[in-house]
Amino acid sequence: MVKDVDIRSFKKEAEGLTTLDTEVPFYKKVNEFLLNLIPLRSAIVNFQNGNIAEGVGDLALDIFGFAVGLGAAARGAKAVAAGASAFSKFAQGAKIVGRAALGSFNPLSGADDLARSALKLGRTTLTAGRNGVNHLRGALRSVDLTSLAKKPGIAEGTYKAANATEEAKVFAKFDDATGNWHALNVKTRQPFGEPLENFKADAVPVEALRDKLEKLHAKTGYTGTICYEKTMFVGMADNALPLKTREAVLGSVVRSGDSNYTQRYKDLMGITAENTSAVFRPADITESGVINFMSNRADGNIVHTAYIQKSSDGKLYIYNTNQAGLDKAMFDATGTLDQSVGATVFSLDNDGLQKFLDSGFTFSFTPNSTLNANVTRLAT
């Protein structure tokens, strides 16, 4: 313990200013320290500045502080008024405890008192830590994170702030009105803060997407069988296609003429002769997205649309609606016909899709990220 709290450095600081003390004016340090004693202040500032990871850490520290109680905060204020020259160590200890419990700390009463105070601060820190951890565990136990991630519009994923060097793991909620992801308070299930511009939702297991689809069907009453509408519906359940993307895609198709698919639709999907193929290679699918099929008997026009999911375990699944030929080819390859979520769902770890293509079709696959980017680009 003596080694951990570095008592010798406490004694040196009590005798005079450190190099850091001479570089930063004392009043500025006092001012910033007192501001950071305000619960949630440091966390809010970090969130405003885009420092998500630091903000989350400060929130945890504040929870520790609340667990200890307000009585210790009063004692901490007395210690500040004493004007200790060991301010940097004192402030660090205050932040660890959580801005609310500083203990009876008197750094000016000599080396012996420094040792006793440091040990007392250590005991206070350990007690606060235990209380804080128990508080956090209780809070997390009251939130079923697994069930939460299955809710439509809610996803766990990674976010990297503009000035950050590492990605932070966060829960986020999608705002259909603005097409943005926002950080989610897992306790209240309410979004907060600025849009998470670089948020990427994690891939989910096929069971999770199935569960979301069942809940969405029950909630919306949607029973449509038009292939491109169903594809957008599945993409919404997969937390991958925001409202603006779905509206742009559905607004680019017509229900008259020889083909429902317009040039605008092809532009949104990024379909060109170069990315159209008659050979399906699973290794080329790096994320979930939309697959469009062209028929050789219809002059190469698009005749069908389906959704391909790349699940969290890396496996591929196709969600097909209203294409009996594709259903037959997949059933012949798998021996199963799962229609429990308003679409037939097949694993693509077989040659069923390739056999369908061999019957006179080509395809073009559009990753969800590419489709979302194309919608944004073509809207300007």
N, C-alpha and C positions, 0 to 999 in steps of 0.2 A: 504493500500500500504506500509506504514512504517513497519508494522508487516511482510509483505510478503518479503520485501527485507532485513530484519534483519539488520537495521542500526547499532545497538549496536555491532554486531559482526564485522562490517566494521571498527568501531572505534578501537576495540581491535586489529584488524589486523594491522591498521595503526600505532599503538603504538609498536608493536613488532611481532616476529614470532609466528605462531601457532604451535601446536604439529606436524601437518602434514608437515608444512614448515621445521621443523627440521629433519624430517624423510627422505624427498626427497630433494636432492641438488637443489638449486634454478636454476642453469644453465641447469639442465636436464629438469626442468619444462618449462623453457623458450624455450629450443630447441624443445621439443615435441609440445608446444603450437604453435610456429611459423610454424612448419611442418604442423600442422593441419589447419593452415590458408590457405594452398594451396587447392583450390577447388577440391573436389572429392578424395583427398588423404586419408582421414580417412575412407571413404566408401570403397575405393579400398583395403586398408589394411584389413578391416573387412571381405570383400568378400574372399580375399586370405586366411585368417585364418579360413574360414568356418563360420564366424559369420554373417549369412545371415540377421537375424532380425536387428542387430545393423547396418549393412551396409545399409539396406533400410532406417533406421532412419536417418543415416548421409546424405544419398542422399536427403531426404526431407529437412534437415537443410540447405544443400548447395543450394537448390532451393530457400529457404527463403532468403539466403544471396544474391544470384544473383538478386532477385527482389528488394532489397534495393538499390543496386548500388555500384559503386567503390569509390565514394567520401567518404563514411563513412569509408571505409577500410583504407584510408590514415589517418584519424583522429584516428582510432584504433591503427595504428602503432606508432603514437606519444605517446599514453598512455603507450604502452609497453616500449618504450624507457625511460619513466620516472621512471621505476623500482619500481612500486607500491608494497608495502609489502602485500597488500590485493590481491595477485596474484591469489589465488585459486578461490575467488569470481569473480574476473575479468575474468578469463579463462572460468568459468562456464557461465557467462553472454555472453561472446563472442560466445561460442558454441551454446547457445540458439538462438541468433540472426542469426547465420549462418555463422560465420567466416568472414563476410564481413561488418558488421555494428556494431560498438562498441559504437558510440556516443561520446560526449565530456565528457570523464570520467577522473576525477582527484582525486584520493583517498588520496592525501597527503596534502590537503588544509584545514584540520581540520574537526571537526564533522559536522559543518554547511554545509561546501562544500560537505562533504560525503552525507548528506541528499539530497542536491540539485542534485548532480551527480546521486545518486541512482534513484531519481524520474525521472530525464532526461533519464537515461538508461531504466527505466520502460516504459516511453512513446515511446522511440525508439523501444523497443522490441515489444510493442503492435502494432505499425505501421508496423514494419517488419513482424510481425505475420499475420496481416490482408492481407498485400500484398502477402506474401508467400502462405497463404491459398487460396486466389483468384487465384494465379498462378497455384497451384495444381489443383484446381477445374476446371480451364480452360483446363489444360492438360488432365485431366480425361474425361472431357466432349467430347474432340476431339477423344477419343478412346472408341469404343463400346465394352466394356468388355464382354458383353453377346454374341455378334457375334464372338468375338475373341476366346472365349472358344469353339465355335462350329467348328473351323477350324481343319481339320485333322492334327494330330501331335502336336497340342497345347492343353494344359490342365491346369486347375487350380487345385492345390492340396496342400499337406503339405510336408514340408521338415524339417528334424531334423539334424542339424550339429553334428559331432562326440562329441563335448564337450558341446553341448547345453542341457539345461534342459527342454526346451519347443519347440514345433513344430512351424514353421513359415509358414504362408500362402503365396504361391507364384504362379506365372504363369510360366510355363516351356514349352520348345519346345523339341520335340524328334528328335534326330539325327539318322536317319536310317543307316547311314554309320558306326557309332560306337555302336549303340544300347544304347546310353546314353541320359538322360534328362539333359538339361541345363537351367539355369534361363533365362527368356525371358524379353527383353526390350519391354514393351507393346506399346511404341510409335513407335519404328522402326520395331518391330516384328522380331528382330534379337536376337539369343541366345548369351550368354556371360558367361565367367567364367568356373570354373572346373565342371565336371559332378556332378549332384546331386544324389549321390549314394542311398540315402534313400527316394527319392521322391516317393510319392504315389498320383496318379491322383484321383481326386474325382469322385464318381459315377455321371453319367449325366442322365438327364431325357430321357425317351424313345423318345421324340420329337427331342432332340438334336442329339441322335445317328442316328435317321432316316435322319435328315438333313445332317449329315456328310456322311452317306452312299450314299445319292443322289448326293452330290458333288463329292465324290470319283468315283462313276460310271461315272459321266460326265467327270471328269478329266482323268481317266485312260481308259475309254472305255471298262472296264471289263464286260463281259456278261457270265462268266462261270457258269456251273450248277453242277459241281462236289462238293459234299457235304463238304468234308474236305477243299477244296480250298476256298469255300465260307465262311466257318467258320473262316478261317484265315483272310479273307478279312474283315469280320465283327469285329473280334478282333483288327485288325489294325485301323479301324474307331473308335473303342471304346478306343483308346489310351492305349491298355492293352497288346498287343502282338508285341514286337519289331521285327525288320527285322531278327535278328539272330534266334529268336524263330520260326518265320514263315518259314524260310529257313530250319531249322532243322526238323520241322514237315513234310513239303512237301517233303523233301529229304529222309524221312524215309518210304514213301509209294511207292508201285509199281503198275503198271497198267497191271498186268498179273497174271495168276494163279487163284486159288480159292478165294483168298482174297487180296485186295490191302494193307491191314494193316499188317506190319511186326512186329517182336518182338521188333525191335528198336522203332517203333511207340508206342508200349505198354509201353516200358520202359520210354519214354519221358512223356507219359501221366500218368505214375505211376499206370497203371491198374493191379490189382491183384484180386484174388478170394475174398479177405477180403473186398475190397471196391466196389464190384459188388453187385447190389441189384435189386430186382423186385418191390420194393416199393419206390415211390417218395415222399419225405418229404420236402416241401418248406422251412421249418425252418432250414434244413441242409445246404442250399445254402447261404453262407455268403458273397460271392462276385461273379462277373461275371466269366464265364469260359466255358469250352468245355465239352459237354456231348456226350459220345459214346454209341451206342446201340449194344447189342449182341443178335443174334437170337437163340432161342432154336432149331429151325429147321436147323440151320447151325452149329451144334456142338458147340454152344457158341461163334462162331467167330464174330468179329466186322463187322457189315453190314452197319452202318450209323453213321454220325457225324453231330452235330448241335451246335449252340451257345446259351447260356443262359445269358441274361443280368439281373443284379440286378441294377435297376435304382436308382436315387437319392432319390426317395420316398419309397424305400424298396420293390417295386413290382418286380415280375419276368416276363420276356418275353423270348420266345424261337424263334430263327430265323432258319427256316427250309428250306432246298433246296433238291428237288428231292427225296422226300419220301412221296408218295401219301397216304400210310396208316396212317402216322402220321398227314398229313394234314386233312384227313377225320375225324380222331378221335378228333382233335382239333376243326374242323368246327362244328361237331356235338355238342360239348360242348359250343362253343362260338357263333355260328351263323354268324361268320364273316370270310372272307378270304382276308386278306390284303397282296398283292404282289407288293406293290408300290416301294419297295427298292431292287428288285431282289431276294427276299426271302419272304416266307410267315411268317408273324409275328403274334404271338398269346400271349395273356396274360395267365399266368399259375395260375390264381386265380380260377381254376375250376378243374374238375376231368378228363379232356381230355387226359393229358399225362399218367395218371394212367390207363385209359382204353386201351390206346395203348400198354402199358407194359403188361396188362392182356391178350393181344392177342398173347403172345408168345415171349416177349422180356425182357431182363434185361439191366441195364445201369451202367456206371461208370462215375462220374462227376469229372473233374479236374479243380480246381480254377486256374485262370490266374497266380496268384503269384506262385503257385506250379509248373505249367508248365514252367514258366520262370526260376525258380530255378533249375528244373530238366535239362533243356537245358544247363545251365551254368555248373552244376555239371558233367553231362555226357560228356561235351566237353573237360574236362581235363584228 
